């Protein structure tokens, strides 16, 4: 029905099959998707700025600080209203929801996701929600890529690649960093690094950045030009910054999920909105720099304009004291993740990319100020360089994307003078964080459920397998109270299988009977009434829990039990069996789909 709704599509598909190879068609689609992803970024960014300019207009300019408390609550309430009453579907967090679609929905994303984030993210951020626009922009582009691929009947492998193209396009358009955007798509979405994937990603990235230049000219989010040269004497300080960024990354992740868990227990969504929204309003009222994305704060820190960066607060008269500035910067690092988490908890739509950059910049700048004013070095270290490198360090730790962090900051600074410091700090931060927290904020929940795709091809194929499609149900269950005669007449005679599940009257799984167990006595009719199922049943070598076991766990159970068939239960009730041979066949078929 979806395909028939587009006039002339069937004719075009026939023409495409005759005149274009799959690779050529993917390149054409990647250019289109790059353009649409760039256009999505333009729309989301402009809507957000329009709302912000409206709220900061002459009407309320003199009372703006007093509105820091109420604005976020209004924005979050509007966002929740749109989701519940207009969209009527959960929008979800941008990149995690895209990763879930790739791993569990074969790269199929619902059509409402093409506009869901456009309607909600600008309101959340424009009214002061302390989150970023990158995640929603990626989700919008990814949904466009998924639905375009679906329209043209692309297979799962092609859909995943085009989703990656959309992600690269979105990031390229936002930051004007096309190389970092490609690396982001490969690192975060676990795409294969081959010429087949690189060309479409490059095409989409170029298409998106050209779209951005067309609408925004040469303006960038962080218009910074590196002035200070890297010196070898600064290496120990970049190494220390890497360790500090690792601690900051772990702090970010722990607080983020702790607040998510606490508010997740509140079932009343209205009460959750009120509680989290009020908490966010209070934090922003006392710490105005936490209002919105925070790129203005980062730019002011790079210019060392502390009055503009730190906003109006009760310590304004003491900003000439550098230790007061250091204290306030440390406060930004500590409280930004609380503001971000409360925004999500209240029902806001956004991403964590901007908050990570915000915290990293404050952390790096704070560290440089401390080193300089303790008199540790003969020559002061560059605060602007450490501000930029701090962003890369925290990004590498929180997002588990060290290469993206390195190339993004290198491209933003317009040169590669910081390349060595970026590599040092990002590498140390990532290695330490990865040791303690093996998964990023994006992937932790998916990894815990066994639904995460990685660069490990075997793991990816297992994750993509659908357990429900390989469950066999042509087994005859036997009641535990049956006698041997019932087993013969109701089970053996009617079944073509050599294994029988045993259940009780509530259909709870009790064990199994093998045909080999009853073969020696099945023709001794005088035993038919004497022997019961409970006398001859045995425990299963292992049991598969339909709700909790991932495909990787199931494979391990087959390996450890050496069984060819294992029973499947749901809430302790018998569902069916999974055979090793059918699972391996499904694995081979999925491997072909993924690699084609």
ABEGO torsion letter per residue (X at the ends): XAAAABBGAAAAAAAAAAABBAAAAAAAAAAAAAAAAAAAAAAAAAAAAAAAAAAABAAAAAAAAAAAAAAAAAAAAAAAAAAAAAAGBBAEBAAAAAAAAAAAAGGBBBAAAAAAAAAAAAAAAAAGBBBBAAAAAAAAAAAAAAAAAAAAGBBAAAAAAAAAAAAAAAAAAAAGBAAAAAAAAAAAAGBBBBAAAAAAAAAAAAAAAAAAAAAAEABBABBBBBABBBBAAAAAAAAAAAAAAAAAAAAAAAAAAAAAAAAAABABAAAAAAAAAAAAAAAAAABAAABEAGAAAAAAAAAGBAAAAAEBBAAAAAAABAAAAAAAAAAAAAAAAAAAAAAAAAGBBBBAAAAAAAAAAAAAAAAAAAAAAAGABABBBBAAAAAAAAAAAAAAAAAGBAAAAAAAAAAAAGBAAAAAAAAAAAAAAAAAAAAABABBAAAAAAAAAGABBBABAAAAAAAABBAAAABBAABBBBBAABBAAAAAAAAAAABABABBBBBBAAGBBAEBBBAAAAAAAAABAAAAAABBAAAABBBBABBBBAAABBAAAAAAAAAAAGBABBBBBBGGBBAEBBBAAAAAAAAAAAAAAAAX
